[in-house]
Amino acid sequence: MPTALPSYVEALGDGIHAVDTGFHRDRFDAAYLIVQDGRAAFVDTGTTYAVPRLLGALEALGLARDAVDWVIPTHVHLDHAGGAGALMQELPRARLLVHPRGLRHMVDPSALWQGALAVYGPAEMERSYGRLVPVSAERASATHDGMTVALAGRILAFADTPGHARHHHCVWDAATRGWFTGDTFGLSYREFDTASGPWMLPTTTPVQFEPEVLQASIRRLLAADPGCIYLTHFGRIGDVQRLGAQLLALIDELVALGRACRHAPERHAALKAGQLEIFTRHLAAHGCTMAPDAIAQLLAMDLDLNAQGLAIWLDRD
């Protein structure tokens, strides 16, 4: 029988629930649980440490573990897919659906682990991500652009959306006319909400940031005229066309910043400082009254990872 929802689960209506995975801080990283006529699907999983929360969401909704048909990481970065293998071990009937470029990393996560280890180091990997569990090849399938699956008759469709990562797809929920966008449609933290609504910023994290490709993916998402976006970082947002235009413009500003800093002697520091100036200026125009130091603290990890991703793009470009 259903029970009261835990504090980390938010019912969004239409069978969709946002599960705060607890990664880094509250309201930073979400997995989504879709429920339709007693059947369920997860979109993104958070890290291995999030699995108890995902199972707790099922229990609170009165759903058995064998009610889950699909586990769908938007891409294989560990804050989105790190817990997929451990979660699949608990869901006897579920199948994993992943972008074709990410499939091998779910079946054998050793290269994924080594890549993340190079970025974060061993202490941070153990603290934030935990052990990666492989998914049995027999239970994992690659998606393709335009593919659809049904959840008790509810149609979920897949779009190939590179730009943040080449192993990224987004998931369209026809019932709510909403996209589950992983990182393609950027980040929007509730701390920055004002009377003008949400504010968002791009994520250019290592290692496959491609600005023009990302902008094309964003325009493709906007072309569907979605009623809402389900962000991994963080939550459901509306006013999609305004935010999409803002996101596209900010990518242009980050590209210009990157090119201006290409040969800076302290490039990483310059890229971080330049981003903070851009974002603080835009937040002020948005009506955000947060102190600059507080903004810098809230965005510290994003500024650092974005700077790394911009540098890799510059060197490749």
TILUMZA-853050 format. One line per 8 residues: number of its first residue (from 0); their letters; for each residue x, y, z negated of C-alpha. Coordinates in Angstrom, 3 decimals. Layout:
TILUMZA-853050
NUM) a) X:Y:Z  ...;
This chain:
TILUMZA-853050
0) mptalpsy) 0.000:0.000:0.000  1.227:3.554:0.686  2.608:5.482:-2.283  3.505:9.119:-2.836  6.204:10.157:-0.387  9.685:10.624:-1.839  10.981:14.193:-1.954  13.280:13.463:0.973;
8) vealgdgi) 10.408:12.520:3.322  8.234:15.173:4.981  5.055:14.212:6.823  4.843:16.356:9.970  1.508:15.031:11.226  0.702:12.847:14.216  2.519:9.925:12.604  5.917:11.646:12.500;
16) havdtgfh) 7.988:11.902:9.333  11.300:13.702:8.833  13.641:11.829:6.494  16.381:13.967:4.947  19.366:11.606:5.052  21.272:13.460:2.319  24.314:13.954:4.544  26.479:16.807:3.156;
24) rdrfdaay) 23.582:18.830:1.709  19.808:18.977:1.584  18.021:19.878:4.821  21.086:19.361:6.980  20.613:15.983:8.657  17.301:14.325:9.539  16.220:10.958:10.833  12.677:10.633:12.152;
32) livqdgra) 10.205:7.855:11.486  7.353:7.575:14.006  4.356:5.480:12.954  1.607:4.387:15.326  -1.127:1.895:14.437  1.042:0.069:11.934  4.157:-0.078:14.122  7.192:2.140:13.632;
40) afvdtgtt) 10.335:3.535:15.256  13.321:5.437:13.915  14.965:8.191:15.975  18.475:8.781:14.611  19.575:7.080:11.418  22.091:9.280:9.653  25.100:7.503:8.174  25.300:4.112:6.505;
48) yavprllg) 24.649:5.889:3.206  21.226:6.999:4.516  19.855:3.475:4.966  18.265:3.245:1.470  16.323:6.432:2.200  15.092:5.129:5.542  13.931:1.902:3.938  12.367:3.909:1.111;
56) alealgla) 10.354:5.889:3.653  8.979:2.665:5.095  8.075:1.393:1.650  6.350:4.640:0.668  4.230:4.446:3.813  3.265:0.861:3.089  5.152:-0.504:6.087  6.980:-3.822:6.055;
64) rdavdwvi) 10.472:-3.906:7.480  9.292:-6.100:10.339  6.911:-3.320:11.409  9.812:-1.421:13.010  10.048:-2.053:16.756  12.698:0.466:17.801  15.823:2.137:16.389  16.902:4.944:18.725;
72) pthvhldh) 20.081:6.963:18.125  20.117:10.086:20.284  23.879:9.610:20.625  26.596:7.735:18.797  28.135:10.497:16.679  28.175:9.139:13.154  25.756:11.610:11.577  23.194:10.333:14.099;
80) aggagalm) 24.082:6.670:14.557  26.554:5.709:11.835  23.856:3.874:9.891  22.316:2.080:12.871  24.077:-1.241:12.342  23.355:-1.422:8.619  19.737:-0.422:9.249  19.275:-3.054:11.952;
88) qelprarl) 20.364:-5.732:9.466  17.300:-4.832:7.384  14.792:-4.727:10.259  14.288:-8.245:11.647  12.140:-7.328:14.675  13.733:-4.057:15.718  15.676:-3.461:18.923  18.264:-0.738:19.310;
96) lvhprglr) 17.893:1.608:22.291  20.976:3.676:23.051  22.451:5.638:25.948  24.411:3.328:28.288  27.662:5.134:27.493  27.083:4.491:23.799  25.983:0.862:23.926  29.447:-0.691:23.609;
104) hmvdpsal) 30.190:1.520:20.594  27.154:0.202:18.763  28.072:-3.417:19.495  31.747:-2.858:18.616  32.170:0.362:16.595  35.950:0.078:16.180  36.791:2.746:18.786  34.045:4.972:17.399;
112) wqgalavy) 35.570:4.630:13.949  39.068:5.442:15.172  37.853:8.500:17.070  36.043:9.875:14.024  39.015:8.999:11.828  41.230:11.196:13.996  38.872:14.141:13.454  37.977:13.716:9.768;
120) gpaemers) 40.721:11.624:8.137  40.325:8.477:5.981  39.168:10.158:2.749  36.353:12.066:4.436  35.324:9.006:6.447  34.903:6.962:3.268  33.181:9.780:1.368  30.722:10.874:4.056;
128) ygrlvpvs) 30.208:7.997:6.493  30.956:4.639:4.901  31.469:1.362:6.725  30.248:0.948:10.315  28.288:-2.247:10.942  28.141:-3.670:14.500  24.786:-4.327:16.134  24.281:-7.746:17.703;
136) aerasath) 24.503:-7.436:21.486  21.306:-9.478:21.815  19.384:-6.807:19.886  20.724:-3.732:21.694  19.712:-2.320:25.077  20.821:0.619:27.199  18.297:3.226:28.249  18.234:5.030:31.572;
144) dgmtvala) 16.961:8.397:32.696  13.181:8.296:33.070  12.798:5.042:31.146  9.751:4.669:28.886  8.899:2.340:26.032  5.686:1.970:24.071  5.171:2.067:20.325  1.740:0.455:19.845;
152) grilafad) 0.744:2.184:23.083  2.395:5.514:22.215  4.754:6.444:25.044  8.350:7.456:24.350  10.372:8.581:27.364  14.123:9.062:27.769  16.068:11.849:29.450  19.823:11.758:30.041;
160) tpgharhh) 21.062:15.014:28.466  24.865:15.400:28.586  26.746:18.538:27.619  27.145:17.976:23.901  28.206:14.387:24.556  28.086:12.231:27.665  26.423:9.466:25.621  23.423:11.641:24.695;
168) hcvwdaat) 19.803:11.110:25.601  16.723:12.903:24.293  13.394:11.275:23.507  10.046:12.697:24.628  6.998:11.956:22.500  3.994:12.356:24.780  1.572:12.410:21.836  2.971:15.660:20.413;
176) rgwftgdt) 4.661:17.015:23.543  7.838:17.147:21.531  11.477:16.319:22.192  13.760:14.560:19.740  16.911:16.381:20.764  19.770:15.170:18.568  22.365:17.908:19.142  21.493:18.921:22.712;
184) fglsyref) 19.092:21.676:21.616  21.453:22.980:18.957  21.132:23.453:15.209  18.586:25.420:13.185  18.964:25.612:9.425  15.957:26.544:7.360  18.072:28.907:5.222  18.187:31.249:8.229;
192) dtasgpwm) 14.419:31.412:8.777  12.995:34.939:8.584  9.701:36.643:9.367  10.805:36.366:13.012  10.854:32.565:12.734  13.736:30.104:13.099  17.207:30.955:14.384  19.533:28.516:16.055;
200) lptttpvq) 23.076:28.070:17.229  24.838:25.723:19.657  27.036:22.866:18.554  30.268:22.464:20.540  31.833:19.706:18.446  34.596:17.439:19.829  35.172:15.912:22.261  32.829:16.212:25.237;
208) fepevlqa) 31.477:19.766:25.129  30.706:20.912:28.698  28.929:24.283:28.636  27.370:24.369:32.089  26.224:20.763:31.803  24.760:21.463:28.350  22.881:24.482:29.640  21.437:22.388:32.449;
216) sirrllaa) 20.246:19.821:29.901  18.632:22.536:27.775  16.843:23.958:30.813  15.592:20.484:31.633  14.117:20.134:28.150  12.490:23.563:28.429  11.013:22.697:31.830  8.740:20.129:30.147;
224) dpgciylt) 7.119:23.063:28.261  7.408:21.276:24.904  5.167:22.201:22.032  7.911:21.471:19.523  11.454:20.228:19.082  12.496:17.658:16.484  16.048:18.602:15.499  18.423:16.328:13.664;
232) hfgrigdv) 19.891:19.504:12.128  17.234:20.289:10.895  13.512:19.616:11.173  10.694:20.434:13.560  10.642:23.860:15.207  8.188:25.615:17.481  8.564:28.801:19.564  10.666:26.644:21.841;
240) qrlgaqll) 11.061:28.919:24.857  12.348:31.838:22.746  14.804:29.631:20.933  15.921:27.988:24.160  16.716:31.368:25.690  18.643:32.312:22.543  20.584:29.063:22.672  21.541:29.510:26.327;
248) alidelva) 22.754:33.073:25.642  24.821:31.990:22.644  26.534:29.290:24.696  27.581:32.018:27.143  29.006:34.039:24.238  30.946:31.049:22.919  32.354:30.366:26.379  33.505:33.995:26.629;
256) lgracrha) 35.033:33.776:23.151  36.862:30.590:24.063  38.350:32.059:27.216  39.423:35.206:25.334  41.178:33.027:22.751  42.680:30.542:25.192  46.268:31.657:24.534  45.837:33.101:21.032;
264) perhaalk) 48.802:32.178:18.774  46.440:31.045:15.984  43.709:29.809:18.292  41.747:27.689:15.830  41.500:30.520:13.320  40.604:32.979:16.075  37.835:30.721:17.369  36.390:30.334:13.874;
272) agqleift) 36.519:34.069:13.166  35.029:34.910:16.551  32.139:32.524:16.082  31.394:33.917:12.634  31.283:37.445:14.036  28.901:36.389:16.816  26.589:34.441:14.528  26.563:37.089:11.768;
280) rhlaahgc) 25.673:39.770:14.304  22.841:37.708:15.755  21.537:36.791:12.307  21.423:40.436:11.291  19.374:41.205:14.409  17.128:38.284:13.434  16.401:39.921:10.074  18.590:37.653:7.953;
288) tmapdaia) 19.752:39.439:4.790  22.128:36.719:3.639  25.538:38.023:2.578  28.335:37.427:5.098  30.236:35.204:2.655  27.132:33.055:2.175  26.712:32.728:5.950  30.363:31.718:6.280;
296) qllamdld) 29.956:29.103:3.548  26.785:27.639:5.035  28.355:27.418:8.496  31.870:26.401:7.381  31.768:22.881:8.796  30.081:23.975:12.034  32.599:26.756:12.601  35.486:24.339:12.146;
304) lnaqglai) 34.070:21.574:14.353  32.884:24.032:17.007  36.375:25.532:17.134  37.872:22.072:17.637  35.412:21.302:20.420  35.978:24.634:22.147  39.739:24.073:22.040  39.444:20.628:23.609;
312) wldrd) 37.182:22.056:26.320  39.634:24.910:26.983  42.567:22.530:27.315  40.594:20.258:29.618  39.233:23.185:31.626;
